[in-house]
């Protein structure tokens, strides 16, 4: 894993912990297949806006409305892949 990818993973886990109020242990246990939207009761439609705002701020990326879909938020792996691609662009 490149240092940027590793950094993105670390930052993304911190964002999920902070925005959703999850425990450190719960977030550490996330893998690529961990379900997010629809699987975590904390991640509801209201929390998505806060999550995306924090991602933009902390990862220094811009997320357009048309880039946000259910697939991106379905699993931790999908969200991480999206964030890494945005940072690499």
C-alpha positions as CSV (number, residue, x, y, z in Angstrom):
1,X,0.0,0.0,0.0
2,X,1.4,3.4,-1.0
3,X,1.9,6.0,1.7
4,X,-1.0,8.1,0.1
5,X,-3.3,5.1,0.2
6,X,-2.3,4.2,3.7
7,X,-2.8,7.9,4.8
8,X,-6.2,7.9,3.1
9,X,-7.2,4.8,4.9
10,X,-6.1,6.2,8.3
11,X,-7.9,9.6,7.7
12,X,-11.1,7.9,6.4
13,X,-11.3,5.7,9.5
14,X,-10.9,8.8,11.7
15,X,-13.6,10.6,9.8
16,X,-16.0,7.6,10.2
17,X,-15.2,7.4,13.9
18,X,-15.6,11.1,14.5
19,X,-18.7,11.8,12.3
20,X,-20.6,8.7,13.2
21,X,-19.5,8.4,16.9
22,X,-18.1,4.9,16.3
23,X,-15.6,3.3,18.6
24,X,-11.9,3.1,17.7
25,X,-12.1,-0.7,17.9
26,X,-15.2,-0.9,15.6
27,X,-13.5,1.3,13.0
28,X,-10.2,-0.6,13.2
29,X,-12.2,-3.8,12.4
30,X,-13.5,-2.4,9.1
31,X,-12.3,-4.3,6.0
32,X,-13.1,-3.8,2.3
33,X,-16.4,-5.8,2.7
34,X,-17.7,-4.0,5.8
35,X,-21.1,-2.6,5.0
36,X,-21.7,1.1,5.6
37,X,-24.9,2.7,4.3
38,X,-27.8,0.5,5.2
39,X,-25.6,-1.6,7.5
40,X,-24.5,1.0,10.1
41,X,-27.5,2.5,11.8
42,X,-25.3,5.6,12.5
43,X,-24.8,6.3,8.8
44,X,-28.2,7.6,7.8
45,X,-29.0,10.1,5.1
46,X,-28.4,13.0,7.5
47,X,-25.0,11.6,8.4
48,X,-23.9,11.2,4.8
49,X,-23.8,15.0,4.3
50,X,-21.5,15.4,7.3
51,X,-19.4,12.5,6.2
52,X,-18.9,13.9,2.7
53,X,-18.1,17.4,4.1
54,X,-15.4,16.0,6.5
55,X,-14.0,13.9,3.6
56,X,-13.6,17.0,1.5
57,X,-12.0,19.0,4.4
58,X,-9.6,16.4,5.7
59,X,-8.7,14.7,2.4
60,X,-8.5,18.0,0.5
61,X,-10.8,16.7,-2.2
62,X,-14.0,18.0,-4.0
63,X,-16.9,15.7,-4.2
64,X,-19.5,16.5,-6.8
65,X,-23.2,15.7,-6.2
66,X,-23.3,13.4,-9.2
67,X,-20.4,11.3,-7.8
68,X,-22.4,10.3,-4.7
69,X,-24.3,7.1,-5.1
70,X,-25.3,4.0,-3.1
71,X,-22.5,1.9,-4.5
72,X,-19.9,4.4,-3.2
73,X,-21.3,4.2,0.3
74,X,-22.2,0.5,0.2
75,X,-18.9,-0.8,1.7
76,X,-15.8,0.6,3.4
77,X,-13.7,-0.7,0.4
78,X,-15.9,1.2,-2.1
79,X,-15.6,4.4,0.0
80,X,-11.9,4.0,0.4
81,X,-11.4,3.3,-3.4
82,X,-13.4,6.5,-4.2
83,X,-11.4,8.6,-1.7
84,X,-8.1,7.3,-3.1
85,X,-9.1,8.0,-6.7
86,X,-10.2,11.5,-5.8
87,X,-6.9,12.2,-4.0
88,X,-4.8,10.8,-6.9
89,X,-6.7,12.9,-9.5
